[in-house]
Every structure is written in C-alpha cells, then in structure tokens.
Amino acid sequence: MEEIRPYGRAGLTVGPIGYGVAALGNLYRALPDDVWPACVPAAWTAGVRYFDVAPHYGLGLAEERLGVSLESMPREEYVLSTKVGRLLEPNPDFRPGDSDIGNLFDVPSTRRRRFDFSRDGVLRSVEDSLTRLGVDRIDVLFVHDPDEFEREALDGAFPALEELRSQGVITSYGAGMNQSAMLTRFVQQTDLDIVMCAGRYTLLDQAAEQDLLPVAAARGVSVAVAAVFNSGILATDRPRAGATYNYGEPPVELIARTERIADIAAGYGATVPQLAVQFPLRHPAVSTVVLGADSAEQITRNAGLSDVPVPDDLWRELEDAGLIAALPTEGS
C-alpha cells in the first residue's frame, strides 16, 4: 500500500504511514540517549516521509529531538507538521526533581503549558516551534485539542493560520483532536484543508464515519488518522492481559469483538495490527495513518503493516459479520 496520496489542497503528498513522534518527548518514560537518535532514521529507511509533532510533547523536547534527527535529511523530501494552541513558558514554580510525568511526559517541568488560541498566541507558537525544530518552514499547522476553546479557535487561531497560509509561511492547516464532532464543525465553518482525527476511525470505533469523513470528502479535506490501535488493544495479534482501550480498561464486549476480528483475519493469514492500520486507508477521505513508536524496531514493524494489502474478501467478511461498516459507494 505504498501509494502516495494528496495531503491537503496545496500540493503536499504523503505515504500511507506517518510517524507521530510524541515518544521523542519521553512519553510515559525517558528514552535513553542510545535509543531516541535511531528512531527517525529507522522511519526514513522504512520509507516514512511524514513526521508529526507538537509543543505539548515533552514540553518542547520532541520538537527539539525531531529537529536534530531531520537535520541531515533533504528538506524537500519530507512533510512536517506541528501544532498550535499550547504556548510553552518558563515555569516559575520549578524545583529540581519536578517532572511533567503527570502530563505523561518524563521530562523536568522547567516549562509549563498555557492554552492560547489567539492570533498572537498562534504566531508566537509558530516562531517558537521553528526555533526548536531548527527549520525555516513548517508544512502543516494543526490547532491542537481546542475542546474547551471552540469559539477562541474559530475567532483567533483559524484566521491566523489562514493568514500564514496566504503569506506562504505554511502550506496547509487544520485541527487535530480526539473527537470527530468538533472537527466536523471546523471543516464546515473554516477553509482548513487537513484534519487529524485520533481514535475515532478504527476497527473498534468508527464514529468519524458518521460525521467527519463524509463532510471532509465533500469539502476536499484530507484526513490523517491517528491512534488506530485505540491505545493498545489493537496493537497485538490477540488482546493481551492488561491491554488498554482509549487508555482505560476495555469493556468485555470489545475484547470479544477484537477476538472475532482476529479469528477472521487468521483465516486469511492477516493480523489485527495489519487490519488496524489498513482499515482507515480504505476510505477515500483518508490520506495517511500516523503511528507512534519509541524504538527503531517498533517503527520498522509499524511501517511494514501497510506493505501487504489485506484481501478484499477479508474486508467483506468483516462487513458481513457486522464488525465494520461498508465503505460509501460513489456518489453516496
């Protein structure tokens, strides 16, 4: 499935797999100095040319490490996205030993986040990201998690991003969220051309199929799908003990549903992780799947999940079993 697809309306293209680099910000645990430098090169070797980051990830550490990792890569050969909405400021309350692990990142909390979706906040955030990344341009900017700030995003952030796009500072813009309803409204109410939807178009949660995807397709908006493993339950051939669903304990019925999917997949020599990655890519509105990874080995494994196409008969069997919805037909 190494097909190159349009990403937005301004000429960017991406492959089926992107690398979401939150792990470079020490997500959950600190990455050793002999591990994180190998992550981006492994992605590059595996053919990945889309990299997504955010100031939120490790209080800027992920942007800094991604910038170092991409320094030797030809700038015209990759697509880079980061996010706006959380400004990083010095933390006046920091004491030696204080950590950001409460926000899931194992880094010293020398900085703190402040939500800011204003025009000035967006412009400052972009400048700060350019500095941390060490690049002269960012291809895509996403408004990041404006769940409690919808009006502020519409009044401040999106007009600022439109301004940056019209000036040629960025190529495309959009929003990245863990929900589909507000993303759908943004698609309808702004001139964004890309959205990133996490966890809402997966084998186990197809909410985006009801609202976001039809509207995105109608408006010519590209969709990047993230969190396709629903935080872990779909990351292995069978659900493992302690596996999580959207960062919590999975309901019994979802474990059973995953087992049924695994049973059907096994009959075709396919695995649940392969299905989890390739399922969203079947939809005409979806351009790429963004996967996280915290080691070179994991990146190589993830990038290979799109290499061998899943047979059409397997998708049809899953549809017939009521485990996934049928794809929309032309004109529907």
N, C-alpha and C positions, 0 to 999 in steps of 0.2 A: 504493500500500500504506500509506496514511496512517491505518491502523486503530489505534485506541487499545486497549491490552491491559492487563489486570491485572498488577501487579508486586508479588509477594508476596501475603499473605493479609489485609492490614490496610487496604486501600483505595487504595493508590498505583496510579497508572496511568502508562504510558509509550507513546510513539510507536515506530515501527519503528527509528528511528535515535537513538542517544545519542552524545554527544561525550565521548571519553576524552581528558583534557587533559594527558597526560604532556608533550606538546610545550611547554606553557606553563612547564614546569620546565627548559627548554633541553635536551630530549632530543636527543642527537647534536651539536647546535650551538646557539649562543646565538641567540635570536630578537631581532631589532632592536626598539627601542622604538617604531618606526612600523609594526611588524607584529603583535606579540602582542596589543595592545589591540583589534585588529579581529577577532580570532578568535571570541570568544564572541558578539559582536553579529551576526556573519555566521551563526553557528549559529542564533541566535534568529530572525533574519529568515527562515532556511530552515525554520523550524518545529520545530527541536530544542528539547526541554524537559527533557532528562535529561543531567546532567553528572556525570562520574565522575572522581575524583582520588585521590591518596594522598600521605601524608607523604614516602614514598620518592621521589616525582617531584621532582627538583631540590632535595632536602634542604629541602622545605617551600615552595620558590618557586612551584610550580604551585598549591598551595592559596592562597598569598597573591595571586597574579595572578587566579585564578578568583574569589576573594572580591571583589577590586576590580572585576572585569568584571561580576559579578552584582549589584553594589551598587544599581544603578538598576532592576533587574528585579523585578517583583512576586514576593515570596517564595512566595506560594501557587500560583504558576503553573509552578514547575519542581520537579523531583525532583533531590536532591543526594545523592551517595554518596561516602564516603571510606573509609579502611581503617585497621586497627589491626594491631599486630604488630611494627612498627619504630618505636622511640622515637628522636627526634632530640635530641641532646645537644651542648653546645659541644665542639669538637674542640681539645683542649689542644695537639695537635701541629701545628696550622695555622701555616703560614708564608705571607707574602704571595706570591701567584702559584700556590699549591697549588690544584688543581682536582679536581672529582669526575668528570672525564671517564672515569676507569677504571670507574666505575659507569654510564657512558653519558650523564651529565648535565654539561653545560658550565657549571658554577657553581663559585664558590670553595668549598672544602671547610671552611668555618668551622664547620660542624656535622658530626656523624658519626651513623650509624645504629647502634642496638643492638636486636637481636631481643628482644622481651619479650611473651610471650603470657599473662602472669599477669593476674589481676583488677586489681591495682594498675596494671600497665602499660597495660591497656586503658583504664581510667578516666583516667589521665594523658594518654594519646594523644588521647582524645576532647576533653578540655579544651584541649589544645594546638591541635588541628585547628579547634575552634570559634574560637579566638583568631585563628589565621592566616586563616581564611575570613571572619571578621567577621560570622558569622551566629549566631542564637540556637538553631538546631536543625539536626541532620543527619537526613535521612530514612532512609538505609540505611548500615549499617556492615558492611564485609566483613573477615573475618580474612584477612590478606594473605600468601600464599605460605608456609603453615606446613609445607612439605615435610619438613623435618627436625625438626619440632616437633609432630607429630600429638597425642601424649599431652598436651603442655602446652596445646595449643589446646582439647582436649576438657575438660581439668580446670580451666583458668583462663579462657581467652578466651570460650568459648561461654556458660558460666554468667554471666559478667559482662555479655555482650550481652543475654542473657535478662532479667537484672535491669534493664538500661537500657530494654528494650522494655516490661517490665511497669510501669515507672515513667512511661512515656510520653515518655522523653527521646529515643528513636528510634522509628521506625515499624516497621522491619523490619531483619533482619540475616541474614548468611550468610557465605560464604567466596569468595575469588577466587583462582584458581590456573591454572597452565599444564598441568594434568593433570586427568583425569576420575576416576581410580580413588579417590583420597582424597576428592574432592568427593562421590562416591557414598557413601562410608562416612559422611561428615558428614551427608548427607541422611538416612541410615538411623538414625544414632545421636543426632541432636540435633533440636531443634524449629525450626531455621532455616527461612526461607521464600523465600530467594532465593540463587542461586549465580551467580557469573560464571566462565565457562569460556573460557579463551583458547587458540585454535589447535587445538581438539580436536573441533570440529564445523564443518568446512569442506568445500569441494569436493574437497580433496585428503587430508583427514584426518578420518575420521568415527568415531573411537574412541569418542566420547561416546555414540554411538547404541547401543553395545553394553552400556553400564553406566549412565551418569548419566541420560540422558534418560528411559528407561522408569521408573526409580525416582523421578525428580523428578515425572513426570506422575502416578504412583500416589500420591505424597505431597502433591500440590498445591503443589509448589515451583516458583517461576518461575526460568527460566534466562536470563541475559544472555550472549550470545556475543560474545567479543572476538577480535581478531587473525584476522579472516576472510580476510585476504589472505595469511595464512601468511608474513608479514614482507616480502612484495613480489611474489612470483611471480604472484599473482592480481590484482595492482593495476593491470595494464595489459591491453589487448586481446589481446596476444600476449606470451609471456615474452621479456623483453629480456635482452641480454647483461649479465651481472653481477647479474641478479636473484637474490634470496636466497629460500630456503625454510627457515622457522624459524631465521633468522639465519645460515644456513650455505649452502654451495653445493648447489643442488638436484640430486638424482640424475637421471641421463639419462631414466629411465623416467617420472619425474614431469614433466619438461619435455614429453615426448611426450604424456603424458596431458592436460596442460594445452592443448597444441596441438589434440588431438582435441576437447576441450570447446569450444575457440574455433571450430573448424570447424563443429561442430553449431550453436553459438549464432549464428554468422554467417548461417546459413540462415534464421533467424527474425528477423534484424535486431537481435539482442541481443549483449551483450558479456560477457566474462569477469567484469569488476568487478560488473556488474549481477547476474550469477548468484551471485557470491561473497557479495554482501550478501543477496540474497533466498533463497538456499538454506536457511540456518538458520531463517528466519522461517516456513518452511512447516511446521515441527514444532510440534505443539500445546503443547509444554512451553516453547518459546522465546518470550519476551516482547519482546526488543529485541536489536539488534546495536549494539555500541559501537565506534565508529570513531575513530581518532586523525587529527589533521590539524595542520599547522604554518603554515597561512596561511588567510586568508579565502576565497581562491579554491578551495583544496583542500576546505575544509569545505563550501562551496556545492556543489561537484561531488559529494562523498561523499553529502551529504544527498539529492541528486537520484537516487541509484542505486536507490532504492526506489520512485520515482514511477511508473514504467511497469511494470506487472506482466509477469513472464515468462510466456509462454503455457504452458498445461498440456501441450500436445503436445511442447514442448521438454524439459520435465522427464521426460516418458515416454520420449522418445528417449534421453536420458542414462541412464535406468534400464535400458532395453533393451540399451544398449551396455555395461552393467556399470560405468559411470563413477560413478554414485551409487546408493545403496540406495533401495528403495521405502519410502515413508512407512508407519508402522504403521497398520493398519486399526483401526476402532473395536472396542475390547474385546480387542485382541491384546496 
